[in-house]
Amino acid sequence: MSFGNGFDDGEDRVSGLEAEVERLREALEAKTREAEASQDRALRAMAEFDNARKRAAREREEYTRYANESLLREILPVLDNFDRALQAARSEPGAAAVVAGVELIQRELLRVLEKFGVAPFESVGQPFDPTRHEAVARTSAPGQPDMTVVAETARGYTLNGRVLRAAMVTVAMGDLDSQPAGFSIP
């Protein structure tokens, strides 16, 4: 029952305004959550793009570092032949000039290969390492610990720190007569 004092209209108006404020507050919170979710998606997309760019750069660098690997593998037998030629020529007394010339060519070839990341590694006297050595023979070597490389048939090389070709080596073994039949180097 209304007495016409206008209080009921004012209360209705206030409660309507409060309802409108509450509706607007909820809408603002929903839009804020939506904006935060959009910003999160954008940040994730930027991070993903940055990671993909870095991964592509790493892969490109890796490809460049090892792109010549097959060519370099093909050149290594040439170095082996230089070693054999030098070994044979050094035993001939009249071949000093030839030895000097071949050594010069060999050094130049090694220098060029080093510019591209190829480097020989030492094997003799080192423990046998199947990742760096290929055992082609075994021998009894008194005074040498078992599984020590005692001779090198072909030198091993790395390409930017990774084994390009394993060294072919002879490995010291204990008494070969006491080895079981079928025993082989790991």
FENDACOR-V428023 format. One record per run of one state. SS is the DSSP state (alpha for helix, beta for strand, coil for the rest). FROM is the first residue (numbers start at 1). LEN is the number of residues. If there is no record, write none. Layout:
BEGIN
ss=SS from=FROM len=LEN
ss=SS from=FROM len=LEN
END
This chain:
BEGIN
ss=coil from=1 len=6
ss=alpha from=7 len=60
ss=coil from=67 len=2
ss=alpha from=69 len=22
ss=coil from=91 len=5
ss=alpha from=96 len=20
ss=coil from=116 len=2
ss=beta from=118 len=4
ss=coil from=122 len=5
ss=beta from=127 len=1
ss=coil from=128 len=5
ss=beta from=133 len=8
ss=coil from=141 len=7
ss=beta from=148 len=7
ss=coil from=155 len=1
ss=beta from=156 len=4
ss=coil from=160 len=2
ss=beta from=162 len=4
ss=coil from=166 len=1
ss=beta from=167 len=7
ss=coil from=174 len=2
ss=alpha from=176 len=3
ss=coil from=179 len=8
END
